[in-house]
Amino acid sequence: MKRNYRYTVLGLLFLATTINYIDRQIIGLLKPTLEKEFQWTEQDYANIVFWFQMMYAVGYFLSGRFVDRVGAKIGFAIAVFSWSIAAMGHAFVKSLFGFNVVRGTLGFFEGGNFPAAIKAIAEWFPAKERSLASGIMISGTTIGPILAPGIVLWLAESYSWQVSFIVTGSLGLIWVIAWLFIYEKPEHKKYINREELEYVKDGEDVREENNRAPLLLLLKEKATWGFFIATFLTDPVWWFYLFWLPSFLTTNGMQQSEIILPITLVYVVTATLSVAGGWLSSYFIKIGMTINHSRKRTMLICVGLALPVMLMRFSGNVWLSVMIIAVAAAAQTIWKGVLLTTVADQFPKNVVSSVTGIGGLGGALGGMLTAHIVGLALGAYKAENNLQAGYNLIFVACGLAYIIAILIFHTLSPQLKKIKFESP
């Protein structure tokens, strides 16, 4: 009877993603406090988000190639250790410039999370389970924000905002120790039995291990650009929810101490539906659908769940708005999990991190552009004392992004077939 050691590995991937999103969520939660202490404007805050996104773009892209070369074990450990040190460094800066520097450093190393995680999933899970595994891993992007408000705001109110950064940043250092002790490739791990190893390798082409490709060859593939553009268009939606949701709630009349419950509700709904969405694609395969149809059908469902956010202007109740955002945020996490899974569906394992990094570059570039535009838009509408109208316009753009993204993705990847490269 096969053991399920692969789910121990998945648990670590889930924890890393959770820590990753606690560390990046904290700046949004403490925004009102930091604005008062450092006299930040909306554009100052947008610039901090911009520097995070810019360095995240660079780090995401470079980490993809780096992880493919050194492996998931070493690559992931370096990324988590480095971003944890950067997260703790926020406690010691005294200026806007300092926050830009530490935020950029945090973004650079946090870019290694998804390339390393998707490579580990490709190594430890057969194709029929990868969507579920990705969904569970991606749910860390919502569990982190669920845990963050209570932890971060309690530490800030009980001690100081500096303590919030130090305590949450130290969590990653503990994770690194566990990762180095627990993770190996399946064929090298003594705790996995033969039956589970055969299950993990089911349907795998052994030639994949030597199926490498230079970066320029990857950039010639339409599938690479389909992934890049879809990520460019939709990742910024998640960044907007992550960084501006607290401000949106306070704009609608809530006090900082009151936003913990609605933020928690948004991410509880998102986490629950994220795992369900990952299961759905795997279920479609189980009942006989092709990989292509199962992934695309799940993505279409996500588009349907994301569109109601465009009608936010007609919501006359803040709690109704919270529920609409919760469902839309859940759609984004399901979409992201399936989109990442399509990389392993189409590309050999030895280039999965590289392609993930290319797509992540697109998402981060989109996030950078969005942060700048959102900052300008909200600043302009705030000057006119009509900040709510600015948010309404942004929510419409959030819905449209998915319609455009799925059309382009399907055009460039009409069939999710495995791409093979000639070995050098």
C-alpha positions in Angstrom: 0.0 0.0 0.0 1.5 3.3 -1.0 2.5 5.9 1.5 1.6 9.5 1.0 5.0 11.2 1.6 4.3 13.5 -1.3 1.7 15.3 0.9 4.4 16.0 3.5 6.3 17.8 0.7 3.0 19.6 -0.3 2.5 20.6 3.3 5.9 22.4 3.3 5.0 24.1 0.0 1.7 25.3 1.4 3.5 26.7 4.5 6.1 28.5 2.5 3.4 30.2 0.4 1.5 31.1 3.6 4.6 32.7 5.1 5.3 34.4 1.8 1.9 36.1 1.8 2.0 37.0 5.5 5.3 38.9 4.8 3.8 40.7 1.8 0.4 41.4 3.4 1.8 43.2 6.4 2.6 46.5 4.6 -1.1 46.8 3.6 -2.3 46.1 7.1 0.0 48.7 8.7 -0.5 51.3 5.9 -2.7 53.6 8.1 -0.1 53.5 10.9 2.9 53.9 8.7 1.2 56.8 6.7 0.7 58.7 9.9 4.3 58.0 11.3 6.1 58.8 8.0 3.6 61.2 6.4 3.1 59.0 3.3 0.8 60.1 0.5 -1.2 57.7 -1.7 1.6 58.0 -4.3 4.3 57.3 -1.8 2.6 54.0 -0.8 2.0 53.2 -4.5 5.8 53.7 -5.1 6.6 51.3 -2.3 4.3 48.7 -3.9 5.9 49.6 -7.3 9.4 48.8 -6.0 8.3 45.5 -4.5 6.7 44.6 -7.9 9.7 45.6 -10.0 12.1 43.6 -7.9 9.6 40.8 -7.7 9.5 40.7 -11.5 13.3 40.5 -11.7 13.5 37.9 -8.9 10.7 35.8 -10.3 12.4 35.6 -13.8 15.9 35.0 -12.5 14.8 32.5 -9.9 13.2 30.3 -12.6 16.5 29.6 -14.3 18.3 29.4 -11.0 16.0 26.8 -9.5 16.2 24.7 -12.7 20.0 24.7 -12.3 20.4 24.1 -8.6 17.2 22.2 -7.9 14.1 22.9 -5.8 15.7 22.0 -2.5 18.6 24.5 -2.6 16.8 27.1 -4.7 13.8 27.3 -2.4 15.9 27.4 0.8 17.9 30.3 -0.5 14.8 32.2 -1.5 12.9 31.8 1.8 16.0 32.5 4.0 16.7 35.7 2.0 13.2 37.1 1.9 12.8 36.4 5.7 15.8 38.5 6.4 14.4 41.3 4.2 11.0 41.1 5.9 12.7 41.5 9.3 14.7 44.4 7.9 11.5 46.5 7.6 11.6 47.1 11.4 14.9 49.0 11.2 14.3 51.5 8.4 13.4 55.1 9.1 12.6 56.7 5.8 10.6 56.2 2.6 13.8 55.4 0.8 14.6 52.7 3.3 11.1 51.1 2.9 11.6 51.1 -0.9 15.0 49.3 -0.5 13.8 46.6 1.9 10.5 46.2 0.1 12.4 45.7 -3.2 14.7 43.2 -1.6 11.7 41.3 -0.2 10.1 41.3 -3.6 13.3 40.0 -5.3 13.6 36.9 -3.1 9.9 36.2 -2.8 9.9 35.8 -6.6 11.5 32.4 -6.0 8.4 30.9 -4.3 6.2 29.8 -7.2 9.0 28.6 -9.6 10.4 26.4 -6.9 7.0 25.2 -5.7 5.8 24.3 -9.2 9.0 22.4 -9.8 8.6 20.5 -6.6 5.0 19.6 -7.5 6.1 18.5 -11.0 8.7 16.2 -9.3 6.4 14.8 -6.6 3.0 14.6 -8.3 1.6 12.8 -11.4 -0.3 14.9 -13.9 -3.7 13.8 -12.6 -2.9 15.2 -9.2 -1.0 18.3 -10.0 -4.0 20.6 -10.2 -5.1 19.6 -6.8 -1.6 19.9 -5.4 -1.3 23.4 -7.0 -4.7 24.4 -5.5 -3.6 23.4 -2.0 -0.2 25.1 -2.4 -2.0 28.2 -3.9 -4.4 28.3 -0.9 -1.4 29.5 1.1 -1.9 32.8 -0.7 -5.2 33.1 1.2 -4.3 31.4 4.5 -1.5 33.9 4.9 -3.8 36.9 4.6 -6.3 35.2 7.0 -3.7 34.8 9.7 -1.9 38.1 9.0 -4.5 40.6 10.3 -4.9 39.0 13.7 -1.2 38.4 14.2 0.1 41.7 12.7 -2.4 44.1 14.2 -2.2 42.4 17.6 1.6 42.6 17.7 1.5 46.2 16.4 -1.1 47.3 19.1 0.5 45.3 21.9 4.1 46.1 21.2 4.9 48.1 18.0 4.8 47.9 14.2 8.5 47.0 14.3 7.8 43.8 16.3 5.2 42.8 13.7 7.9 42.7 11.0 10.4 40.9 13.2 8.1 38.1 14.4 6.5 37.4 11.1 9.8 37.5 9.3 11.4 34.9 11.6 8.8 32.3 10.6 10.6 31.7 7.3 13.9 30.9 9.1 12.2 28.1 10.9 10.7 26.8 7.6 14.1 26.6 5.9 15.4 24.2 8.6 12.5 21.9 8.1 12.8 22.1 4.3 16.4 21.2 4.2 15.8 18.1 6.4 12.7 16.9 4.6 12.9 17.6 0.9 14.6 15.4 -1.7 13.6 14.2 -5.2 11.3 11.2 -4.9 14.0 8.8 -6.3 16.5 10.0 -3.7 14.1 10.0 -0.6 14.4 7.0 1.6 10.9 7.5 3.2 9.1 6.9 -0.1 8.3 3.2 -0.9 8.4 1.7 -4.4 4.6 1.8 -4.9 4.4 5.5 -4.2 7.4 6.2 -6.4 5.8 4.3 -9.3 2.6 6.2 -8.7 4.4 9.6 -8.8 6.2 8.6 -12.0 3.0 7.3 -13.6 2.8 8.5 -17.2 6.1 10.2 -17.1 8.5 10.2 -20.1 11.9 9.3 -18.7 13.5 11.3 -21.4 12.1 14.5 -19.7 15.0 14.4 -17.3 17.4 15.4 -20.0 15.0 17.5 -22.0 16.5 20.9 -21.6 16.1 24.1 -23.6 17.9 27.5 -23.7 15.9 30.6 -22.8 15.6 31.8 -26.4 14.1 28.5 -27.4 11.5 28.8 -24.6 10.7 32.3 -25.8 9.9 31.0 -29.3 7.1 28.8 -28.0 3.5 30.2 -28.3 2.6 28.4 -25.0 5.2 30.5 -23.2 3.7 33.7 -24.4 0.2 32.5 -23.6 1.2 31.8 -20.0 3.1 35.2 -19.9 0.2 37.3 -21.2 -2.5 35.5 -19.1 -0.4 36.1 -16.0 0.4 39.7 -16.9 -3.3 40.5 -17.1 -4.6 38.6 -14.1 -1.9 38.6 -11.4 -2.4 42.4 -10.9 -6.0 41.7 -9.8 -4.7 39.7 -6.9 -2.1 42.4 -6.0 -4.9 45.0 -6.0 -7.0 42.9 -3.6 -4.0 42.2 -1.4 -2.6 45.7 -1.1 -5.7 47.9 -1.4 -8.5 45.9 0.3 -7.8 47.4 3.7 -7.9 50.9 2.3 -11.1 50.1 0.3 -12.8 49.0 3.6 -11.6 52.1 5.5 -12.9 54.3 2.6 -16.3 52.6 3.1 -16.4 53.8 6.7 -14.7 51.0 8.7 -12.1 51.7 11.3 -8.7 50.0 11.2 -9.6 47.8 14.1 -12.9 46.7 12.3 -11.3 45.4 9.1 -10.0 42.2 10.6 -13.3 40.4 10.3 -14.1 41.3 6.7 -10.5 40.6 5.5 -10.6 37.3 7.3 -13.9 36.4 5.7 -12.6 37.3 2.2 -9.6 35.0 2.6 -11.5 32.1 4.3 -13.9 32.0 1.3 -10.9 32.3 -1.0 -9.0 29.5 0.7 -11.9 27.1 0.7 -12.8 27.7 -3.0 -9.1 27.6 -4.0 -8.7 24.0 -2.8 -12.1 23.1 -4.3 -11.1 24.6 -7.6 -7.9 22.6 -7.7 -9.9 19.4 -7.0 -12.3 20.3 -9.7 -9.8 20.1 -12.5 -8.4 16.8 -11.2 -12.0 15.5 -11.0 -12.7 16.4 -14.6 -9.7 14.3 -15.6 -10.9 11.4 -13.3 -14.2 11.3 -15.1 -12.6 11.0 -18.5 -11.9 14.6 -19.7 -8.6 15.4 -21.4 -6.1 17.6 -19.6 -6.9 20.4 -22.1 -10.6 20.3 -21.5 -10.4 19.9 -17.7 -8.0 22.9 -17.3 -9.9 25.1 -19.8 -13.3 24.3 -18.3 -12.1 25.2 -14.8 -10.6 28.5 -16.1 -14.0 29.4 -17.7 -15.7 28.8 -14.4 -13.2 31.2 -12.8 -14.0 33.9 -15.4 -17.7 33.6 -14.5 -16.9 33.9 -10.8 -14.7 37.0 -11.3 -17.1 39.0 -13.5 -19.6 40.2 -10.8 -16.9 42.4 -9.3 -17.5 44.7 -12.3 -20.9 45.6 -10.7 -19.4 46.8 -7.5 -20.7 50.3 -8.0 -24.3 49.0 -7.6 -23.5 47.5 -4.2 -25.0 49.7 -1.5 -23.7 47.6 1.4 -20.1 47.1 2.5 -20.7 43.5 3.5 -22.2 42.7 0.1 -19.1 44.3 -1.4 -17.0 42.1 0.8 -18.7 38.9 -0.4 -18.4 39.9 -4.1 -14.7 40.5 -3.6 -14.3 37.2 -1.7 -15.8 35.2 -4.6 -13.7 37.2 -7.2 -10.5 36.7 -5.1 -11.3 33.0 -4.9 -11.7 32.9 -8.7 -8.2 34.4 -9.0 -6.6 31.8 -6.8 -8.2 28.9 -8.7 -7.3 30.5 -12.0 -3.7 31.0 -10.8 -3.4 27.4 -9.6 -4.7 26.0 -12.9 -2.6 28.4 -15.0 0.5 27.3 -13.1 -0.4 23.7 -13.6 -0.6 24.2 -17.4 3.2 24.9 -17.3 3.9 21.3 -16.1 1.3 20.0 -18.5 3.1 21.5 -21.5 6.8 21.7 -20.6 9.4 19.2 -19.5 10.3 19.1 -15.8 13.8 20.6 -16.4 12.4 23.8 -17.7 9.2 24.1 -15.6 10.8 26.7 -13.2 12.2 28.7 -16.1 8.8 29.0 -17.9 7.1 29.7 -14.5 9.7 32.5 -14.0 8.9 34.0 -17.4 5.2 34.0 -16.6 5.9 35.4 -13.2 7.9 38.2 -14.8 4.7 39.0 -16.8 2.6 39.0 -13.6 5.0 41.2 -11.7 5.3 43.7 -14.6 1.6 43.9 -14.8 1.5 44.4 -11.0 4.1 47.2 -11.3 2.1 49.0 -14.0 -1.1 48.5 -12.0 0.3 49.8 -8.8 1.4 53.0 -10.6 -2.0 53.4 -12.3 -4.0 52.7 -9.2 -1.9 55.2 -7.2 -2.5 57.9 -9.8 -6.2 57.1 -10.2 -7.0 57.0 -6.5 -4.9 60.1 -5.9 -6.9 62.0 -8.5 -10.3 60.8 -7.3 -9.2 61.5 -3.7 -8.4 65.1 -4.6 -12.0 65.3 -5.9 -13.4 63.8 -2.7 -14.8 60.9 -4.8 -12.5 58.0 -3.9 -15.2 55.4 -4.2 -15.6 56.2 -7.9 -11.9 55.5 -8.4 -12.4 52.0 -6.8 -15.4 51.3 -8.9 -13.5 52.0 -12.1 -10.7 49.7 -11.0 -13.1 46.9 -10.2 -14.5 47.0 -13.8 -10.9 46.6 -15.1 -10.4 43.6 -12.8 -13.3 41.8 -14.4 -12.4 42.6 -18.0 -8.8 41.3 -17.4 -10.1 37.7 -17.3 -12.1 37.9 -20.4 -9.1 39.1 -22.4 -6.7 36.7 -20.7 -8.7 33.5 -21.4 -9.2 34.4 -25.1 -5.5 35.0 -25.6 -4.4 32.0 -23.6 -6.7 29.7 -25.6 -5.5 31.2 -28.9 -1.8 30.6 -28.1 -2.4 27.2 -26.3 -5.4 25.6 -28.1 -4.2 22.2 -27.0 -2.2 21.6 -23.8 0.2 19.2 -25.4 3.7 18.3 -24.1 6.4 20.2 -25.8 9.7 18.4 -26.5 13.0 19.9 -27.2 16.0 18.2 -28.7 18.6 17.4 -26.1 21.9 19.3 -26.6 
